[in-house]
Each structure stands twice: as structure tokens, then as C-alpha cells.
Amino acid sequence: MAIETDMTGKVALVTGAASGLGRATAQKLALAGAKLCLVDVNAESLAETAALIAEAATEPLVHAVDLADPDACRDAVTATVDHFGRLDALCNIAGIIYLANSPEMPIALWHQTMAVNLSAPWFLSQAAIPHLLETNGAIVNCASSAAFIGEAYAAAYCASKAGLVNLTKAMAMEYVKQPIRINAVAPGGMLTNIAVNFQPPEGCDVDLIKRFSGLRGQVEVDDVADMICLLASDAGRGYHGACINIDAGITAG
Ligand SMILES: NC(=O)c1ccc[n+]([C@@H]2O[C@H](COP(=O)([O-])OP(=O)(O)OC[C@H]3O[C@@H](n4cnc5c(N)ncnc54)[C@H](O)[C@@H]3O)[C@@H](O)[C@H]2O)c1
């Protein structure tokens, strides 16, 4: 039996909504009845997502900002609540990866990776939690299989995503006595822009890069988006502090 994700009357803020998993999640949440605030640094592609959603469901609020800025994270939550009057789900999906030989990773790219992948979900959560407590809402963080296995040349990404998994669990424990729910998904490789634009470092060991995709290959974006929608909705009531691996077995061994 299919699980019904009903978001009628609910408001969701989705980061990374300009493409890939964020766009797919936003579209599914809108079809399930949610009103949306779409957040991304890529204003042009974000407008495309907004048009797709407006055509199929209701007009979203569009918030084009760089989430590496903590103030922008807080402003995104404030704008959502000012516009819609409530917040039921925060889906932290925006993410970046830079591959490098560790000694050559530029300092700025280390900080940018942490800012977008780890700090932004934290600052967004800080701002969102008071509102989610009013609606018995949910946070869903997008981690990665890279949180659980070492991926060569991706130390910053792996560290940021592992941090995000335990950030999820720590916040879940802090709110274990309240009805809000805080969870994560950990996808394996998906065919999105982040994967297509993958830039392995020059002279890298190709054997090590090949290991990223596992023995069963890519995961479907739609399958991960469905799980995020489930965790964001009341149908996910049994999940709290969980990180759901959707990776075609890549973290199995
Ligand atoms: N595609 C994969 O193989 C894969 C595997 C595991 C986990 N993930 C995770 O899935 C999530 C979604 O990625 P995707 O695969 O859809 O890739 P994607 O590149 O299509 O989407 C990422 C989005 O994040 C946005 N973004 C990047 N930096 C930002 C910033 N500073 N402020 C606001 N938005 C910013 C981008 O503009 C983009 O729209 C990411 O967290 C990624 O780490 C992806």
C-alpha cells in the first residue's frame, strides 16, 4: 500500500529548490498540498522551479539567497512565516561538493562546504524551531552516504555530511519530549547537477573515484524526494532522530 503524504494546509521551506533533489521535493510537496517557500542561491533556476509549481499547484514564495550567510538563513525563515503565517516543515536540501587532494583544498572551499552543508541547516533550524513547535512540524536534513563511508578526495564533504547526521540526532534528543520531529536522509549517488559537475582532482586515482557509485549504481531522485516528503509530513510520525540511508547498498559494506 502506498503511503499518503498529505500536506494540505501546511507550509514548507525547501532549500536547494533550484534543481535536482530540492526541486523534485518541492514539486512533490506542492502536489501534496503544501504552500512553499523556495530557497536557493541560483535565482534563475529557482524561478523555473517556481513556475513549474505555480502551473501545477499554488504560487510559491521565492527567496533567492546565499545560505552561506547565517543572516540569510534566519531571514528565509522569517520571510516564510511573515508570508504564510506558519511553518510546518523545513527541508534542508541545498548542498555542495568540491573534490581535491586534501593538502591542496583551498581554505575558502573548506569553509564554504561547511557553511552550506552543515552551518546553514543549523542556522535555519535555530530560526525555524520556535515556529515548528507551534505547528508540531518537522525538519528533514539531506545528508549523504558520504556521511558513513570515507570517499577519497571528498574529506570536507564527508565531514560536513557526517556532522549533519549527528546534528540531526543531537537536535532530535533536545526535542525528544516535544512533538516536533527531526530526521535526515542519506542518499547515494543521484544524477543531478552536483554529480554531473563533479570535478575529480588532477592526477587522482580513478579506482578510488569509481568506488563512489557502488555496485548497483545511482539512486532515483524521486525515491529520495518521496522519503523527504514522508518525513516532512504527519505520515512520518514514527521517525525521530533517524537518518534513512537510500543508497542502493553503498554503505552496506
Ligand atoms: N547527487 C548526488 O549524488 C548526491 C548524493 C548524496 C547526497 N546529495 C545531496 O543532495 C542534496 C541536493 O543536491 P542535488 O543532488 O540535488 O544537487 P544540485 O546541485 O542539483 O542541487 C543543489 C542545490 O543547492 C544549491 N546551493 C548550493 N550552494 C548554495 C548556497 N550557498 N545557498 C543556497 N543554495 C545553494 C544549488 O544552487 C543547487 O540548486 C545536497 O545536499 C547533496 O549534498 C547528493
The ligand as a MOL file (V3000), in Angstrom:
LIG
                    3D

  0  0  0     0  0            999 V3000
M  V30 BEGIN CTAB
M  V30 COUNTS 44 48 0 0 0
M  V30 BEGIN ATOM
M  V30 1 N 23.5330 13.9710 -6.3410 0
M  V30 2 C 24.1830 13.1340 -5.5320 0
M  V30 3 O 24.8920 12.2260 -5.9810 0
M  V30 4 C 24.0150 13.2680 -4.0350 0
M  V30 5 C 24.3470 12.1850 -3.2160 0
M  V30 6 C 24.1760 12.2980 -1.8420 0
M  V30 7 C 23.6980 13.4740 -1.3010 0
M  V30 8 N 23.3990 14.5200 -2.1230 0 CHG=1
M  V30 9 C 22.8960 15.7540 -1.5000 0
M  V30 10 O 21.6410 16.0690 -2.0600 0
M  V30 11 C 21.4100 17.4630 -1.8690 0
M  V30 12 C 20.8330 18.0450 -3.1380 0
M  V30 13 O 21.8260 18.0210 -4.1520 0
M  V30 14 P 21.4680 17.6450 -5.6410 0
M  V30 15 O 21.9840 16.2950 -5.8900 0
M  V30 16 O 20.0450 17.9280 -5.9290 0 CHG=-1
M  V30 17 O 22.4330 18.6440 -6.4400 0
M  V30 18 P 22.0840 20.0210 -7.1680 0
M  V30 19 O 23.4060 20.6440 -7.4530 0
M  V30 20 O 21.1640 19.7830 -8.2850 0
M  V30 21 O 21.3040 20.8590 -6.0490 0
M  V30 22 C 21.9630 21.5520 -5.0170 0
M  V30 23 C 21.3150 22.9160 -4.8910 0
M  V30 24 O 21.9140 23.6100 -3.7820 0
M  V30 25 C 22.0210 24.9620 -4.1680 0
M  V30 26 N 23.0500 25.6710 -3.4070 0
M  V30 27 C 24.3850 25.4570 -3.4580 0
M  V30 28 N 25.0170 26.3710 -2.6970 0
M  V30 29 C 24.0630 27.1620 -2.1490 0
M  V30 30 C 24.1000 28.2960 -1.2910 0
M  V30 31 N 25.2690 28.8260 -0.8720 0
M  V30 32 N 22.9280 28.8750 -0.9250 0
M  V30 33 C 21.7490 28.3760 -1.3890 0
M  V30 34 N 21.6580 27.3190 -2.2170 0
M  V30 35 C 22.8130 26.7290 -2.5950 0
M  V30 36 C 22.4080 24.9010 -5.6430 0
M  V30 37 O 22.2030 26.1350 -6.3170 0
M  V30 38 C 21.5160 23.7820 -6.1350 0
M  V30 39 O 20.2800 24.2690 -6.6220 0
M  V30 40 C 22.7470 18.0700 -1.4420 0
M  V30 41 O 22.7250 18.3260 -0.0460 0
M  V30 42 C 23.7420 16.9740 -1.7690 0
M  V30 43 O 24.8780 17.0240 -0.9530 0
M  V30 44 C 23.5410 14.4520 -3.4600 0
M  V30 END ATOM
M  V30 BEGIN BOND
M  V30 1 1 1 2
M  V30 2 2 2 3
M  V30 3 1 2 4
M  V30 4 1 4 5
M  V30 5 2 4 44
M  V30 6 2 5 6
M  V30 7 1 6 7
M  V30 8 2 7 8
M  V30 9 1 8 9
M  V30 10 1 8 44
M  V30 11 1 9 10
M  V30 12 1 9 42
M  V30 13 1 10 11
M  V30 14 1 11 12
M  V30 15 1 11 40
M  V30 16 1 12 13
M  V30 17 1 13 14
M  V30 18 2 14 15
M  V30 19 1 14 16
M  V30 20 1 14 17
M  V30 21 1 17 18
M  V30 22 2 18 19
M  V30 23 1 18 20
M  V30 24 1 18 21
M  V30 25 1 21 22
M  V30 26 1 22 23
M  V30 27 1 23 24
M  V30 28 1 23 38
M  V30 29 1 24 25
M  V30 30 1 25 26
M  V30 31 1 25 36
M  V30 32 1 26 27
M  V30 33 1 26 35
M  V30 34 2 27 28
M  V30 35 1 28 29
M  V30 36 1 29 30
M  V30 37 2 29 35
M  V30 38 1 30 31
M  V30 39 2 30 32
M  V30 40 1 32 33
M  V30 41 2 33 34
M  V30 42 1 34 35
M  V30 43 1 36 37
M  V30 44 1 36 38
M  V30 45 1 38 39
M  V30 46 1 40 41
M  V30 47 1 40 42
M  V30 48 1 42 43
M  V30 END BOND
M  V30 END CTAB
M  END
